[in-house]
Amino acid sequence: MSGLLALLDDVAGIAKIAAASVDDVAAGAAKAGAKAAGVVIDDAAVTPRYVHGFEASRELPIVGKIAMGSIRNKLVFLLPVALILSAFAPGVITPLLMIGGAYLCFEGAEKVFHVLFPHAPHADGHVDPNDDPAGDPAHLEREKVSGAVKTDFILSAEIMTIAMASLPAGQPLWMQTLALAVVAIGITVLVYGGVALIVKADDVGLWLARKGKIAPVRWVGRGLVRAMPPLMTALSIIGTAAMIWVGGSILLHGAAELGWPAAYDAIHHLAEGAGHLLPAGGFTAWLVTAACDGVLGLIFGMALIPLAMYVVDPALRLVARLRG
């Protein structure tokens, strides 16, 4: 009997350790996912344009294909690379994060640039022509899905790198793997579940407006239909602002870690001073920090546009012609 009780006590101890490990994985995943919020918002803002122009019956299947491609990007390609870098080359993570932050600043700044100068060429050579109605719909769908998965790969790489850098140091490999997998799957479900709701909301609203049995239901349907265009515009603005803010923050933190802390320290002291002087000190300090990160991110992104337009893009076109 005493042996059985000792065994049960050991089992209970193992269960407690396992439960604590699950809590650690969940906490690490939540922290890492929160750090990647800016990229997630932009991912959700970018994806709906890939289903524009298709029949309503193809919208959800296309979103599903992009979501599966996103899962593959994160779990098959990016997660192993993140773990290998963490184990064998941890010093590379900060520079990689800064490269991703620079890309986010550039992408966000380019969107701002095209709002200010609508007829200027895209710095990355991107062209978004109208869909060709005479083309093969299946081929067009494959192209759209392929383009969306490639865009997702870039954003997913930044998400996974941010997640890897946000995990506590010294965690076992299995715990890091589980936390990154939770982030990968959770963020994909969050983004593409939200995208599915967005792209079908106008159809649901139209159905309610037409088929609703009572006036309040029809009113809700009409409200949904009217709300979608401004919602998409607002989502695009929030996504752009989030890209610039997160990119600037990554660059400032990375520069501080690499031995150039002047800008980071100046913003930190400014935010602390504003927090002491104004009400809601914590929120005020965060707001000042975010605003400064965003301004510097926008300036840096704008500076990258000529480089991309006159150096990187011509070089890529030359390589493409040589391969052709």
Phi and psi restraints in degrees (value plus and minus 20) as a CYANA .aco file:
   2 SER   PHI     -86.6   -46.6
   2 SER   PSI     -56.0   -16.0
   3 GLY   PHI     -83.8   -43.8
   3 GLY   PSI     -60.6   -20.6
   4 LEU   PHI     -84.3   -44.3
   4 LEU   PSI     -62.4   -22.4
   5 LEU   PHI     -83.7   -43.7
   5 LEU   PSI     -59.7   -19.7
   6 ALA   PHI     -83.8   -43.8
   6 ALA   PSI     -60.0   -20.0
   7 LEU   PHI     -82.9   -42.9
   7 LEU   PSI     -64.8   -24.8
   8 LEU   PHI     -82.1   -42.1
   8 LEU   PSI     -58.0   -18.0
   9 ASP   PHI     -84.0   -44.0
   9 ASP   PSI     -61.0   -21.0
  10 ASP   PHI     -83.2   -43.2
  10 ASP   PSI     -62.4   -22.4
  11 VAL   PHI     -81.5   -41.5
  11 VAL   PSI     -62.7   -22.7
  12 ALA   PHI     -83.0   -43.0
  12 ALA   PSI     -60.1   -20.1
  13 GLY   PHI     -83.4   -43.4
  13 GLY   PSI     -62.3   -22.3
  14 ILE   PHI     -83.2   -43.2
  14 ILE   PSI     -60.9   -20.9
  15 ALA   PHI     -82.2   -42.2
  15 ALA   PSI     -60.1   -20.1
  16 LYS   PHI     -83.8   -43.8
  16 LYS   PSI     -62.7   -22.7
  17 ILE   PHI     -82.2   -42.2
  17 ILE   PSI     -63.3   -23.3
  18 ALA   PHI     -83.1   -43.1
  18 ALA   PSI     -62.2   -22.2
  19 ALA   PHI     -83.5   -43.5
  19 ALA   PSI     -60.7   -20.7
  20 ALA   PHI     -84.5   -44.5
  20 ALA   PSI     -57.3   -17.3
  21 SER   PHI     -85.1   -45.1
  21 SER   PSI     -61.3   -21.3
  22 VAL   PHI     -81.8   -41.8
  22 VAL   PSI     -61.7   -21.7
  23 ASP   PHI     -81.4   -41.4
  23 ASP   PSI     -61.7   -21.7
  24 ASP   PHI     -83.5   -43.5
  24 ASP   PSI     -62.8   -22.8
  25 VAL   PHI     -81.7   -41.7
  25 VAL   PSI     -65.9   -25.9
  26 ALA   PHI     -83.6   -43.6
  26 ALA   PSI     -62.4   -22.4
  27 ALA   PHI     -84.9   -44.9
  27 ALA   PSI     -64.0   -24.0
  28 GLY   PHI     -83.2   -43.2
  28 GLY   PSI     -61.4   -21.4
  29 ALA   PHI     -84.9   -44.9
  29 ALA   PSI     -61.6   -21.6
  30 ALA   PHI     -84.1   -44.1
  30 ALA   PSI     -63.7   -23.7
  31 LYS   PHI     -84.1   -44.1
  31 LYS   PSI     -64.5   -24.5
  32 ALA   PHI     -85.5   -45.5
  32 ALA   PSI     -60.7   -20.7
  33 GLY   PHI     -85.3   -45.3
  33 GLY   PSI     -57.8   -17.8
  34 ALA   PHI     -84.6   -44.6
  34 ALA   PSI     -58.5   -18.5
  35 LYS   PHI     -82.8   -42.8
  35 LYS   PSI     -49.2    -9.2
  36 ALA   PHI    -111.2   -71.2
  36 ALA   PSI      -8.2    31.8
  37 ALA   PHI     -78.4   -38.4
  37 ALA   PSI     -59.7   -19.7
  38 GLY   PHI     -82.0   -42.0
  38 GLY   PSI     -61.1   -21.1
  39 VAL   PHI     -89.3   -49.3
  39 VAL   PSI     -56.5   -16.5
  40 VAL   PHI     -82.2   -42.2
  40 VAL   PSI     -64.0   -24.0
  41 ILE   PHI     -80.1   -40.1
  41 ILE   PSI     -63.3   -23.3
  42 ASP   PHI     -86.9   -46.9
  42 ASP   PSI     -57.9   -17.9
  43 ASP   PHI     -79.1   -39.1
  43 ASP   PSI     -64.4   -24.4
  44 ALA   PHI     -86.8   -46.8
  44 ALA   PSI     -51.6   -11.6
  45 ALA   PHI     -96.1   -56.1
  45 ALA   PSI     -52.0   -12.0
  46 VAL   PHI     -97.3   -57.3
  46 VAL   PSI     -61.0   -21.0
  47 THR   PHI     -82.3   -42.3
  47 THR   PSI     -60.2   -20.2
  48 PRO   PHI     -76.8   -36.8
  48 PRO   PSI     -44.7    -4.7
  49 ARG   PHI     -89.3   -49.3
  49 ARG   PSI     -38.1     1.9
  50 TYR   PHI     -96.3   -56.3
  50 TYR   PSI     -33.9     6.1
  51 VAL   PHI    -123.3   -83.3
  51 VAL   PSI     -19.4    20.6
  52 HIS   PHI     -85.8   -45.8
  52 HIS   PSI     112.9   152.9
  53 GLY   PHI      75.4   115.4
  53 GLY   PSI     -28.1    11.9
  54 PHE   PHI    -113.7   -73.7
  54 PHE   PSI     141.1   181.1
  55 GLU   PHI     -82.8   -42.8
  55 GLU   PSI     131.0   171.0
  56 ALA   PHI     -79.0   -39.0
  56 ALA   PSI     -52.7   -12.7
  57 SER   PHI     -88.7   -48.7
  57 SER   PSI     -38.6     1.4
  58 ARG   PHI    -117.3   -77.3
  58 ARG   PSI     -27.3    12.7
  59 GLU   PHI     -83.9   -43.9
  59 GLU   PSI     -72.5   -32.5
  60 LEU   PHI     -86.0   -46.0
  60 LEU   PSI     -62.2   -22.2
  61 PRO   PHI     -78.4   -38.4
  61 PRO   PSI     -57.9   -17.9
  62 ILE   PHI     -86.5   -46.5
  62 ILE   PSI     -64.6   -24.6
  63 VAL   PHI     -80.1   -40.1
  63 VAL   PSI     -60.8   -20.8
  64 GLY   PHI     -81.3   -41.3
  64 GLY   PSI     -62.8   -22.8
  65 LYS   PHI     -83.9   -43.9
  65 LYS   PSI     -60.8   -20.8
  66 ILE   PHI     -85.9   -45.9
  66 ILE   PSI     -59.8   -19.8
  67 ALA   PHI     -83.5   -43.5
  67 ALA   PSI     -61.9   -21.9
  68 MET   PHI     -84.7   -44.7
  68 MET   PSI     -59.4   -19.4
  69 GLY   PHI     -82.8   -42.8
  69 GLY   PSI     -56.9   -16.9
  70 SER   PHI     -85.9   -45.9
  70 SER   PSI     -62.8   -22.8
  71 ILE   PHI     -80.3   -40.3
  71 ILE   PSI     -63.5   -23.5
  72 ARG   PHI     -82.9   -42.9
  72 ARG   PSI     -63.3   -23.3
  73 ASN   PHI     -75.6   -35.6
  73 ASN   PSI     -67.5   -27.5
  74 LYS   PHI     -94.5   -54.5
  74 LYS   PSI     -67.7   -27.7
  75 LEU   PHI    -104.1   -64.1
  75 LEU   PSI     -59.6   -19.6
  76 VAL   PHI    -104.5   -64.5
  76 VAL   PSI     -60.5   -20.5
  77 PHE   PHI    -122.3   -82.3
  77 PHE   PSI     -73.3   -33.3
  78 LEU   PHI    -100.6   -60.6
  78 LEU   PSI     -57.7   -17.7
  79 LEU   PHI     -81.9   -41.9
  79 LEU   PSI     -68.8   -28.8
  80 PRO   PHI     -80.0   -40.0
  80 PRO   PSI     -60.2   -20.2
  81 VAL   PHI     -83.0   -43.0
  81 VAL   PSI     -62.3   -22.3
  82 ALA   PHI     -81.9   -41.9
  82 ALA   PSI     -62.4   -22.4
  83 LEU   PHI     -87.5   -47.5
  83 LEU   PSI     -59.9   -19.9
  84 ILE   PHI     -83.7   -43.7
  84 ILE   PSI     -64.8   -24.8
  85 LEU   PHI     -82.5   -42.5
  85 LEU   PSI     -62.1   -22.1
  86 SER   PHI     -82.4   -42.4
  86 SER   PSI     -56.7   -16.7
  87 ALA   PHI    -100.8   -60.8
  87 ALA   PSI     -60.0   -20.0
  88 PHE   PHI    -132.4   -92.4
  88 PHE   PSI     -41.2    -1.2
  89 ALA   PHI    -164.2  -124.2
  89 ALA   PSI      41.0    81.0
  90 PRO   PHI     -83.3   -43.3
  90 PRO   PSI     -44.9    -4.9
  91 GLY   PHI     -88.5   -48.5
  91 GLY   PSI     -34.9     5.1
  92 VAL   PHI    -101.0   -61.0
  92 VAL   PSI     -40.1    -0.1
  93 ILE   PHI     -83.0   -43.0
  93 ILE   PSI     -64.8   -24.8
  94 THR   PHI     -82.9   -42.9
  94 THR   PSI     -68.1   -28.1
  95 PRO   PHI     -79.7   -39.7
  95 PRO   PSI     -58.5   -18.5
  96 LEU   PHI     -84.1   -44.1
  96 LEU   PSI     -61.3   -21.3
  97 LEU   PHI     -80.0   -40.0
  97 LEU   PSI     -60.9   -20.9
  98 MET   PHI     -88.2   -48.2
  98 MET   PSI     -56.1   -16.1
  99 ILE   PHI     -82.7   -42.7
  99 ILE   PSI     -64.1   -24.1
 100 GLY   PHI     -83.8   -43.8
 100 GLY   PSI     -59.3   -19.3
 101 GLY   PHI     -83.2   -43.2
 101 GLY   PSI     -59.7   -19.7
 102 ALA   PHI     -83.2   -43.2
 102 ALA   PSI     -59.4   -19.4
 103 TYR   PHI     -83.5   -43.5
 103 TYR   PSI     -62.1   -22.1
 104 LEU   PHI     -82.6   -42.6
 104 LEU   PSI     -63.5   -23.5
 105 CYS   PHI     -80.2   -40.2
 105 CYS   PSI     -63.5   -23.5
 106 PHE   PHI     -83.0   -43.0
 106 PHE   PSI     -67.5   -27.5
 107 GLU   PHI     -80.9   -40.9
 107 GLU   PSI     -66.0   -26.0
 108 GLY   PHI     -86.1   -46.1
 108 GLY   PSI     -62.8   -22.8
 109 ALA   PHI     -85.0   -45.0
 109 ALA   PSI     -55.5   -15.5
 110 GLU   PHI     -84.7   -44.7
 110 GLU   PSI     -58.0   -18.0
 111 LYS   PHI     -84.1   -44.1
 111 LYS   PSI     -62.7   -22.7
 112 VAL   PHI     -83.1   -43.1
 112 VAL   PSI     -62.3   -22.3
 113 PHE   PHI     -79.0   -39.0
 113 PHE   PSI     -59.6   -19.6
 114 HIS   PHI     -99.5   -59.5
 114 HIS   PSI     -36.6     3.4
 115 VAL   PHI     -93.4   -53.4
 115 VAL   PSI     -61.3   -21.3
 116 LEU   PHI     -94.4   -54.4
 116 LEU   PSI     -56.1   -16.1
 117 PHE   PHI    -149.2  -109.2
 117 PHE   PSI      61.4   101.4
 118 PRO   PHI     -82.8   -42.8
 118 PRO   PSI     -44.7    -4.7
 119 HIS   PHI    -119.3   -79.3
 119 HIS   PSI     -13.0    27.0
 120 ALA   PHI     -94.4   -54.4
 120 ALA   PSI     128.9   168.9
 121 PRO   PHI     -89.6   -49.6
 121 PRO   PSI     134.0   174.0
 122 HIS   PHI     -91.4   -51.4
 122 HIS   PSI     117.6   157.6
 123 ALA   PHI     -86.8   -46.8
 123 ALA   PSI     -46.3    -6.3
 124 ASP   PHI    -118.2   -78.2
 124 ASP   PSI      -8.4    31.6
 125 GLY   PHI      52.4    92.4
 125 GLY   PSI      -7.7    32.3
 126 HIS   PHI     -91.4   -51.4
 126 HIS   PSI     115.2   155.2
 127 VAL   PHI    -145.4  -105.4
 127 VAL   PSI     113.5   153.5
 128 ASP   PHI    -141.3  -101.3
 128 ASP   PSI      53.8    93.8
 129 PRO   PHI     -91.8   -51.8
 129 PRO   PSI     142.6   182.6
 130 ASN   PHI     -86.2   -46.2
 130 ASN   PSI     129.0   169.0
 131 ASP   PHI     -82.4   -42.4
 131 ASP   PSI     118.7   158.7
 132 ASP   PHI    -104.4   -64.4
 132 ASP   PSI      89.6   129.6
 133 PRO   PHI     -85.1   -45.1
 133 PRO   PSI     -41.2    -1.2
 134 ALA   PHI    -104.3   -64.3
 134 ALA   PSI     -28.9    11.1
 135 GLY   PHI     -96.7   -56.7
 135 GLY   PSI     153.5   193.5
 136 ASP   PHI     -98.5   -58.5
 136 ASP   PSI      97.6   137.6
 137 PRO   PHI     -79.7   -39.7
 137 PRO   PSI     -58.1   -18.1
 138 ALA   PHI     -85.5   -45.5
 138 ALA   PSI     -61.2   -21.2
 139 HIS   PHI     -85.6   -45.6
 139 HIS   PSI     -62.1   -22.1
 140 LEU   PHI     -81.9   -41.9
 140 LEU   PSI     -60.6   -20.6
 141 GLU   PHI     -83.5   -43.5
 141 GLU   PSI     -63.3   -23.3
 142 ARG   PHI     -81.8   -41.8
 142 ARG   PSI     -60.5   -20.5
 143 GLU   PHI     -84.4   -44.4
 143 GLU   PSI     -62.8   -22.8
 144 LYS   PHI     -83.7   -43.7
 144 LYS   PSI     -64.6   -24.6
 145 VAL   PHI     -84.0   -44.0
 145 VAL   PSI     -63.3   -23.3
 146 SER   PHI     -80.9   -40.9
 146 SER   PSI     -64.3   -24.3
 147 GLY   PHI     -83.8   -43.8
 147 GLY   PSI     -59.9   -19.9
 148 ALA   PHI     -86.7   -46.7
 148 ALA   PSI     -60.0   -20.0
 149 VAL   PHI     -87.0   -47.0
 149 VAL   PSI     -56.3   -16.3
 150 LYS   PHI     -85.7   -45.7
 150 LYS   PSI     -63.6   -23.6
 151 THR   PHI     -82.3   -42.3
 151 THR   PSI     -61.8   -21.8
 152 ASP   PHI     -81.7   -41.7
 152 ASP   PSI     -55.0   -15.0
 153 PHE   PHI     -79.9   -39.9
 153 PHE   PSI     -62.4   -22.4
 154 ILE   PHI     -84.6   -44.6
 154 ILE   PSI     -67.5   -27.5
 155 LEU   PHI     -86.5   -46.5
 155 LEU   PSI     -59.3   -19.3
 156 SER   PHI     -85.6   -45.6
 156 SER   PSI     -57.0   -17.0
 157 ALA   PHI     -80.5   -40.5
 157 ALA   PSI     -62.0   -22.0
 158 GLU   PHI     -86.9   -46.9
 158 GLU   PSI     -61.1   -21.1
 159 ILE   PHI     -80.7   -40.7
 159 ILE   PSI     -67.1   -27.1
 160 MET   PHI     -89.3   -49.3
 160 MET   PSI     -54.8   -14.8
 161 THR   PHI     -87.8   -47.8
 161 THR   PSI     -63.2   -23.2
 162 ILE   PHI     -81.5   -41.5
 162 ILE   PSI     -62.8   -22.8
 163 ALA   PHI     -82.4   -42.4
 163 ALA   PSI     -64.1   -24.1
 164 MET   PHI     -81.8   -41.8
 164 MET   PSI     -63.9   -23.9
 165 ALA   PHI     -89.0   -49.0
 165 ALA   PSI     -42.0    -2.0
 166 SER   PHI    -106.7   -66.7
 166 SER   PSI     -33.8     6.2
 167 LEU   PHI     -92.0   -52.0
 167 LEU   PSI     124.9   164.9
 168 PRO   PHI     -80.6   -40.6
 168 PRO   PSI     124.0   164.0
 169 ALA   PHI     -89.3   -49.3
 169 ALA   PSI     128.4   168.4
 170 GLY   PHI      64.6   104.6
 170 GLY   PSI     -14.8    25.2
 171 GLN   PHI     -89.7   -49.7
 171 GLN   PSI     126.5   166.5
 172 PRO   PHI     -81.7   -41.7
 172 PRO   PSI     136.2   176.2
 173 LEU   PHI     -79.5   -39.5
 173 LEU   PSI     -60.9   -20.9
 174 TRP   PHI     -85.6   -45.6
 174 TRP   PSI     -54.6   -14.6
 175 MET   PHI     -91.4   -51.4
 175 MET   PSI     -59.8   -19.8
 176 GLN   PHI     -81.5   -41.5
 176 GLN   PSI     -62.5   -22.5
 177 THR   PHI     -82.0   -42.0
 177 THR   PSI     -66.1   -26.1
 178 LEU   PHI     -84.0   -44.0
 178 LEU   PSI     -63.3   -23.3
 179 ALA   PHI     -82.3   -42.3
 179 ALA   PSI     -64.3   -24.3
 180 LEU   PHI     -86.2   -46.2
 180 LEU   PSI     -57.3   -17.3
 181 ALA   PHI     -85.1   -45.1
 181 ALA   PSI     -60.3   -20.3
 182 VAL   PHI     -83.1   -43.1
 182 VAL   PSI     -63.4   -23.4
 183 VAL   PHI     -80.5   -40.5
 183 VAL   PSI     -67.5   -27.5
 184 ALA   PHI     -79.6   -39.6
 184 ALA   PSI     -70.2   -30.2
 185 ILE   PHI     -91.5   -51.5
 185 ILE   PSI     -63.3   -23.3
 186 GLY   PHI     -82.7   -42.7
 186 GLY   PSI     -64.7   -24.7
 187 ILE   PHI     -87.5   -47.5
 187 ILE   PSI     -59.1   -19.1
 188 THR   PHI     -83.1   -43.1
 188 THR   PSI     -65.2   -25.2
 189 VAL   PHI     -82.2   -42.2
 189 VAL   PSI     -63.4   -23.4
 190 LEU   PHI     -81.8   -41.8
 190 LEU   PSI     -69.0   -29.0
 191 VAL   PHI     -86.4   -46.4
 191 VAL   PSI     -73.8   -33.8
 192 TYR   PHI    -100.9   -60.9
 192 TYR   PSI     -42.9    -2.9
 193 GLY   PHI     -85.7   -45.7
 193 GLY   PSI     -62.8   -22.8
 194 GLY   PHI     -84.0   -44.0
 194 GLY   PSI     -59.7   -19.7
 195 VAL   PHI     -83.4   -43.4
 195 VAL   PSI     -62.0   -22.0
 196 ALA   PHI     -80.7   -40.7
 196 ALA   PSI     -62.2   -22.2
 197 LEU   PHI     -83.7   -43.7
 197 LEU   PSI     -59.9   -19.9
 198 ILE   PHI     -85.4   -45.4
 198 ILE   PSI     -68.0   -28.0
 199 VAL   PHI     -91.6   -51.6
 199 VAL   PSI     -41.3    -1.3
 200 LYS   PHI    -121.1   -81.1
 200 LYS   PSI     -25.4    14.6
 201 ALA   PHI     -82.5   -42.5
 201 ALA   PSI     -59.0   -19.0
 202 ASP   PHI     -88.9   -48.9
 202 ASP   PSI     -54.7   -14.7
 203 ASP   PHI     -85.8   -45.8
 203 ASP   PSI     -62.0   -22.0
 204 VAL   PHI     -82.7   -42.7
 204 VAL   PSI     -63.7   -23.7
 205 GLY   PHI     -81.9   -41.9
 205 GLY   PSI     -61.5   -21.5
 206 LEU   PHI     -83.9   -43.9
 206 LEU   PSI     -60.8   -20.8
 207 TRP   PHI     -84.6   -44.6
 207 TRP   PSI     -63.6   -23.6
 208 LEU   PHI     -83.8   -43.8
 208 LEU   PSI     -60.1   -20.1
 209 ALA   PHI     -85.1   -45.1
 209 ALA   PSI     -52.8   -12.8
 210 ARG   PHI    -108.8   -68.8
 210 ARG   PSI     -58.8   -18.8
 211 LYS   PHI    -124.1   -84.1
 211 LYS   PSI     -27.4    12.6
 212 GLY   PHI     -79.0   -39.0
 212 GLY   PSI     114.4   154.4
 213 LYS   PHI     -99.9   -59.9
 213 LYS   PSI     -46.1    -6.1
 214 ILE   PHI    -144.2  -104.2
 214 ILE   PSI     138.0   178.0
 215 ALA   PHI     -80.3   -40.3
 215 ALA   PSI     -62.5   -22.5
 216 PRO   PHI     -79.5   -39.5
 216 PRO   PSI     -57.2   -17.2
 217 VAL   PHI     -85.9   -45.9
 217 VAL   PSI     -64.0   -24.0
 218 ARG   PHI     -84.8   -44.8
 218 ARG   PSI     -55.5   -15.5
 219 TRP   PHI     -84.4   -44.4
 219 TRP   PSI     -62.1   -22.1
 220 VAL   PHI     -81.9   -41.9
 220 VAL   PSI     -62.1   -22.1
 221 GLY   PHI     -81.0   -41.0
 221 GLY   PSI     -66.3   -26.3
 222 ARG   PHI     -84.5   -44.5
 222 ARG   PSI     -55.6   -15.6
 223 GLY   PHI     -84.5   -44.5
 223 GLY   PSI     -59.3   -19.3
 224 LEU   PHI     -82.4   -42.4
 224 LEU   PSI     -65.1   -25.1
 225 VAL   PHI     -81.3   -41.3
 225 VAL   PSI     -64.3   -24.3
 226 ARG   PHI     -89.9   -49.9
 226 ARG   PSI     -48.6    -8.6
 227 ALA   PHI     -99.0   -59.0
 227 ALA   PSI     -42.3    -2.3
 228 MET   PHI     -83.9   -43.9
 228 MET   PSI     -67.4   -27.4
 229 PRO   PHI     -78.7   -38.7
 229 PRO   PSI     -68.5   -28.5
 230 PRO   PHI     -85.3   -45.3
 230 PRO   PSI     -51.2   -11.2
 231 LEU   PHI     -83.9   -43.9
 231 LEU   PSI     -63.7   -23.7
 232 MET   PHI     -84.1   -44.1
 232 MET   PSI     -59.5   -19.5
 233 THR   PHI     -83.3   -43.3
 233 THR   PSI     -65.0   -25.0
 234 ALA   PHI     -83.6   -43.6
 234 ALA   PSI     -60.7   -20.7
 235 LEU   PHI     -83.5   -43.5
 235 LEU   PSI     -59.4   -19.4
 236 SER   PHI     -84.6   -44.6
 236 SER   PSI     -62.3   -22.3
 237 ILE   PHI     -84.6   -44.6
 237 ILE   PSI     -65.4   -25.4
 238 ILE   PHI     -82.9   -42.9
 238 ILE   PSI     -61.7   -21.7
 239 GLY   PHI     -82.0   -42.0
 239 GLY   PSI     -62.6   -22.6
 240 THR   PHI     -84.5   -44.5
 240 THR   PSI     -66.1   -26.1
 241 ALA   PHI     -81.6   -41.6
 241 ALA   PSI     -60.4   -20.4
 242 ALA   PHI     -85.2   -45.2
 242 ALA   PSI     -59.3   -19.3
 243 MET   PHI     -80.0   -40.0
 243 MET   PSI     -68.3   -28.3
 244 ILE   PHI     -85.9   -45.9
 244 ILE   PSI     -63.2   -23.2
 245 TRP   PHI     -83.5   -43.5
 245 TRP   PSI     -70.4   -30.4
 246 VAL   PHI     -84.9   -44.9
 246 VAL   PSI     -62.1   -22.1
 247 GLY   PHI     -81.1   -41.1
 247 GLY   PSI     -65.1   -25.1
 248 GLY   PHI     -82.7   -42.7
 248 GLY   PSI     -60.8   -20.8
 249 SER   PHI     -83.4   -43.4
 249 SER   PSI     -62.7   -22.7
 250 ILE   PHI     -82.3   -42.3
 250 ILE   PSI     -63.4   -23.4
 251 LEU   PHI     -83.7   -43.7
 251 LEU   PSI     -62.7   -22.7
 252 LEU   PHI     -87.3   -47.3
 252 LEU   PSI     -64.1   -24.1
 253 HIS   PHI     -83.9   -43.9
 253 HIS   PSI     -62.2   -22.2
 254 GLY   PHI     -84.5   -44.5
 254 GLY   PSI     -62.4   -22.4
 255 ALA   PHI     -81.4   -41.4
 255 ALA   PSI     -59.6   -19.6
 256 ALA   PHI     -83.9   -43.9
 256 ALA   PSI     -60.7   -20.7
 257 GLU   PHI     -88.7   -48.7
 257 GLU   PSI     -49.2    -9.2
 258 LEU   PHI    -108.3   -68.3
 258 LEU   PSI     -17.6    22.4
 259 GLY   PHI      86.8   126.8
 259 GLY   PSI      -7.4    32.6
 260 TRP   PHI    -143.2  -103.2
 260 TRP   PSI      54.0    94.0
 261 PRO   PHI    -108.9   -68.9
 261 PRO   PSI     -16.6    23.4
 262 ALA   PHI     -78.9   -38.9
 262 ALA   PSI     -71.4   -31.4
 263 ALA   PHI     -85.4   -45.4
 263 ALA   PSI     -63.0   -23.0
 264 TYR   PHI     -81.4   -41.4
 264 TYR   PSI     -66.2   -26.2
 265 ASP   PHI     -85.2   -45.2
 265 ASP   PSI     -59.1   -19.1
 266 ALA   PHI     -82.9   -42.9
 266 ALA   PSI     -64.0   -24.0
 267 ILE   PHI     -85.8   -45.8
 267 ILE   PSI     -60.0   -20.0
 268 HIS   PHI     -81.8   -41.8
 268 HIS   PSI     -64.9   -24.9
 269 HIS   PHI     -86.9   -46.9
 269 HIS   PSI     -59.8   -19.8
 270 LEU   PHI     -82.1   -42.1
 270 LEU   PSI     -63.6   -23.6
 271 ALA   PHI     -85.9   -45.9
 271 ALA   PSI     -61.1   -21.1
 272 GLU   PHI     -82.2   -42.2
 272 GLU   PSI     -63.6   -23.6
 273 GLY   PHI     -82.8   -42.8
 273 GLY   PSI     -62.8   -22.8
 274 ALA   PHI     -84.6   -44.6
 274 ALA   PSI     -57.4   -17.4
 275 GLY   PHI     -84.9   -44.9
 275 GLY   PSI     -53.4   -13.4
 276 HIS   PHI     -96.9   -56.9
 276 HIS   PSI     -51.7   -11.7
 277 LEU   PHI    -103.7   -63.7
 277 LEU   PSI     -54.2   -14.2
 278 LEU   PHI    -126.7   -86.7
 278 LEU   PSI     138.4   178.4
 279 PRO   PHI     -87.5   -47.5
 279 PRO   PSI     147.5   187.5
 280 ALA   PHI      32.2    72.2
 280 ALA   PSI      38.2    78.2
 281 GLY   PHI     -74.2   -34.2
 281 GLY   PSI     -65.7   -25.7
 282 GLY   PHI     -82.4   -42.4
 282 GLY   PSI     -66.0   -26.0
 283 PHE   PHI     -87.0   -47.0
 283 PHE   PSI     -59.8   -19.8
 284 THR   PHI     -81.2   -41.2
 284 THR   PSI     -64.0   -24.0
 285 ALA   PHI     -82.3   -42.3
 285 ALA   PSI     -63.4   -23.4
 286 TRP   PHI     -83.2   -43.2
 286 TRP   PSI     -62.2   -22.2
 287 LEU   PHI     -84.1   -44.1
 287 LEU   PSI     -62.4   -22.4
 288 VAL   PHI     -84.1   -44.1
 288 VAL   PSI     -63.1   -23.1
 289 THR   PHI     -81.9   -41.9
 289 THR   PSI     -66.1   -26.1
 290 ALA   PHI     -83.3   -43.3
 290 ALA   PSI     -60.7   -20.7
 291 ALA   PHI     -84.3   -44.3
 291 ALA   PSI     -64.9   -24.9
 292 CYS   PHI     -84.7   -44.7
 292 CYS   PSI     -63.4   -23.4
 293 ASP   PHI     -78.1   -38.1
 293 ASP   PSI     -62.9   -22.9
 294 GLY   PHI     -86.3   -46.3
 294 GLY   PSI     -61.9   -21.9
 295 VAL   PHI     -83.5   -43.5
 295 VAL   PSI     -66.5   -26.5
 296 LEU   PHI     -86.8   -46.8
 296 LEU   PSI     -57.3   -17.3
 297 GLY   PHI     -83.3   -43.3
 297 GLY   PSI     -59.8   -19.8
 298 LEU   PHI     -86.3   -46.3
 298 LEU   PSI     -63.2   -23.2
 299 ILE   PHI     -81.2   -41.2
 299 ILE   PSI     -65.6   -25.6
 300 PHE   PHI     -84.8   -44.8
 300 PHE   PSI     -62.6   -22.6
 301 GLY   PHI     -83.4   -43.4
 301 GLY   PSI     -61.7   -21.7
 302 MET   PHI     -82.2   -42.2
 302 MET   PSI     -56.8   -16.8
 303 ALA   PHI     -86.9   -46.9
 303 ALA   PSI     -46.3    -6.3
 304 LEU   PHI     -99.9   -59.9
 304 LEU   PSI     -39.7     0.3
 305 ILE   PHI     -80.8   -40.8
 305 ILE   PSI     -69.5   -29.5
 306 PRO   PHI     -80.3   -40.3
 306 PRO   PSI     -58.0   -18.0
 307 LEU   PHI     -80.5   -40.5
 307 LEU   PSI     -65.7   -25.7
 308 ALA   PHI     -87.6   -47.6
 308 ALA   PSI     -58.1   -18.1
 309 MET   PHI     -93.5   -53.5
 309 MET   PSI     -60.4   -20.4
 310 TYR   PHI    -126.9   -86.9
 310 TYR   PSI     -28.3    11.7
 311 VAL   PHI    -142.2  -102.2
 311 VAL   PSI     -79.2   -39.2
 312 VAL   PHI     -88.3   -48.3
 312 VAL   PSI     -69.3   -29.3
 313 ASP   PHI     -83.8   -43.8
 313 ASP   PSI     -65.7   -25.7
 314 PRO   PHI     -80.0   -40.0
 314 PRO   PSI     -56.9   -16.9
 315 ALA   PHI     -84.5   -44.5
 315 ALA   PSI     -61.9   -21.9
 316 LEU   PHI     -86.0   -46.0
 316 LEU   PSI     -58.4   -18.4
 317 ARG   PHI     -85.1   -45.1
 317 ARG   PSI     -58.9   -18.9
 318 LEU   PHI     -83.9   -43.9
 318 LEU   PSI     -64.2   -24.2
 319 VAL   PHI     -81.4   -41.4
 319 VAL   PSI     -60.9   -20.9
 320 ALA   PHI     -84.3   -44.3
 320 ALA   PSI     -59.4   -19.4
 321 ARG   PHI     -87.8   -47.8
 321 ARG   PSI     -59.6   -19.6
 322 LEU   PHI     -85.1   -45.1
 322 LEU   PSI     -58.7   -18.7
 323 ARG   PHI     -88.3   -48.3
 323 ARG   PSI     -55.7   -15.7
